[in-house]
Amino acid sequence: MTRLFFACTLLVTLLMGCSQKEDEVNPFAALEKFPAPIVKVDAPTNAAVGVVTPIEVYFVVNSGCGYFGSFEVEGSGTEQIIKVYAKYRNTICTQDLPTRQQTFEFKPTVKGTYTLQFYYQPDEYITKTIVVGDVATIGQ
């Protein structure tokens, strides 16, 4: 009888211990809080008011699991700082530092000369200047 009791107790303990799902910790979660370094920007020199102008942004992620998360735009008017935030899948990944690409949609609201600073690292930016005019005057 005692052996049966201990066997049942052991079986219940094993089943209860195995059935609890452990919380998975994403080792890259802390990296998602910091902007990814932008290494290249392909932007036109002219744009039109109210028209979306695509700007190709290339950024580096910290493993093969990294992908685009979001853009953050600081500032307003004609001077803006653009940062990229990456997301990371919690799975087995390559340990390289791949460059990813994402299109930033620039839509100016007033004519003028815009200075866009793309974050590379603290106090270092890739600066692009875009002259914004009317649709009819672009390219002339």
C-alpha positions as CSV (number, residue, x, y, z in Angstrom):
1,M,0.0,0.0,0.0
2,T,2.8,2.4,0.8
3,R,4.5,1.6,-2.5
4,L,1.3,2.4,-4.3
5,F,1.0,5.7,-2.4
6,F,4.5,6.8,-3.3
7,A,4.2,5.7,-6.9
8,C,1.0,7.7,-7.2
9,T,2.6,10.7,-5.5
10,L,5.6,10.5,-7.8
11,L,3.4,10.2,-10.9
12,V,1.3,13.2,-9.9
13,T,4.4,15.3,-9.1
14,L,5.9,14.5,-12.5
15,L,2.8,15.2,-14.4
16,M,2.2,18.5,-12.6
17,G,5.8,19.6,-13.1
18,C,5.8,18.8,-16.8
19,S,2.4,20.4,-17.5
20,Q,3.4,23.9,-16.4
21,K,4.5,26.0,-19.4
22,E,7.6,28.0,-18.7
23,D,7.7,31.6,-19.7
24,E,10.0,32.0,-22.7
25,V,12.4,34.9,-22.5
26,N,13.4,36.6,-25.7
27,P,17.2,37.3,-25.5
28,F,16.8,40.2,-27.9
29,A,14.0,42.0,-26.1
30,A,16.4,44.6,-24.6
31,L,17.7,45.4,-28.1
32,E,14.2,46.4,-29.3
33,K,14.3,49.4,-27.0
34,F,17.2,51.0,-28.9
35,P,17.3,52.3,-32.4
36,A,19.0,50.2,-35.1
37,P,21.9,51.9,-36.9
38,I,20.9,53.2,-40.3
39,V,23.8,52.6,-42.6
40,K,22.5,53.9,-46.0
41,V,19.7,56.1,-47.3
42,D,18.5,56.5,-50.9
43,A,16.5,59.7,-51.0
44,P,15.6,62.1,-53.9
45,T,16.7,65.7,-53.8
46,N,13.3,67.0,-54.8
47,A,9.7,66.3,-53.7
48,A,6.3,67.8,-54.0
49,V,3.9,69.1,-51.3
50,G,1.3,66.6,-50.3
51,V,2.8,63.7,-52.3
52,V,4.3,60.7,-50.7
53,T,8.0,60.4,-51.6
54,P,9.5,56.9,-50.9
55,I,12.9,56.9,-49.2
56,E,14.8,53.6,-49.0
57,V,16.4,53.1,-45.6
58,Y,19.0,50.4,-44.9
59,F,19.6,49.4,-41.3
60,V,21.6,46.7,-39.4
61,V,20.0,44.2,-37.0
62,N,21.8,42.1,-34.4
63,S,21.0,38.6,-35.8
64,G,19.2,36.8,-38.5
65,C,16.0,37.0,-36.5
66,G,15.9,40.8,-36.7
67,Y,13.3,42.6,-38.9
68,F,11.7,46.0,-39.3
69,G,9.6,47.1,-36.4
70,S,8.8,50.8,-36.8
71,F,10.0,54.3,-37.7
72,E,10.1,57.0,-35.1
73,V,10.2,60.6,-36.3
74,E,11.3,63.4,-33.9
75,G,10.9,67.0,-34.6
76,S,8.4,68.7,-36.9
77,G,8.5,71.1,-39.8
78,T,11.5,71.1,-42.0
79,E,14.0,69.4,-39.6
80,Q,13.3,65.9,-38.6
81,I,15.3,63.0,-37.0
82,I,14.2,59.5,-38.2
83,K,15.1,56.4,-36.3
84,V,14.4,52.7,-37.0
85,Y,13.4,50.2,-34.3
86,A,13.9,46.5,-35.1
87,K,11.9,43.6,-33.8
88,Y,13.4,40.1,-33.1
89,R,11.7,36.7,-33.4
90,N,12.4,34.4,-30.4
91,T,13.8,31.4,-32.3
92,I,17.1,29.9,-33.4
93,C,18.8,32.5,-35.6
94,T,22.0,33.1,-37.5
95,Q,24.5,35.1,-35.5
96,D,25.4,37.6,-38.3
97,L,24.6,41.3,-38.5
98,P,22.4,41.5,-41.7
99,T,21.4,44.7,-43.3
100,R,17.6,45.1,-43.8
101,Q,15.7,47.6,-46.0
102,Q,12.5,49.4,-45.4
103,T,10.7,52.3,-47.3
104,F,10.1,55.4,-45.3
105,E,7.2,57.4,-46.7
106,F,8.1,61.1,-46.6
107,K,5.0,63.4,-47.2
108,P,5.9,67.1,-46.8
109,T,3.1,69.5,-46.0
110,V,4.7,72.8,-46.9
111,K,7.2,74.0,-49.5
112,G,10.8,74.6,-48.4
113,T,14.1,72.8,-47.8
114,Y,13.8,69.8,-45.5
115,T,16.7,68.4,-43.5
116,L,16.2,64.7,-42.6
117,Q,18.7,63.2,-40.2
118,F,18.7,59.4,-40.1
119,Y,20.1,57.9,-36.9
120,Y,23.3,56.0,-37.2
121,Q,24.5,56.1,-33.6
122,P,24.5,58.8,-30.8
123,D,25.5,62.1,-32.3
124,E,26.0,60.6,-35.8
125,Y,23.4,60.9,-38.5
126,I,23.1,60.4,-42.3
127,T,21.7,63.8,-43.4
128,K,19.6,64.2,-46.5
129,T,18.3,67.5,-47.8
130,I,15.2,67.5,-49.9
131,V,13.8,70.6,-51.6
132,V,10.0,70.6,-51.6
133,G,8.0,72.5,-54.2
134,D,4.8,72.4,-56.2
135,V,4.1,69.3,-58.2
136,A,4.5,71.3,-61.5
137,T,8.0,72.5,-60.6
138,I,9.6,69.2,-59.6
139,G,12.3,68.1,-62.0
140,Q,12.6,71.5,-63.7
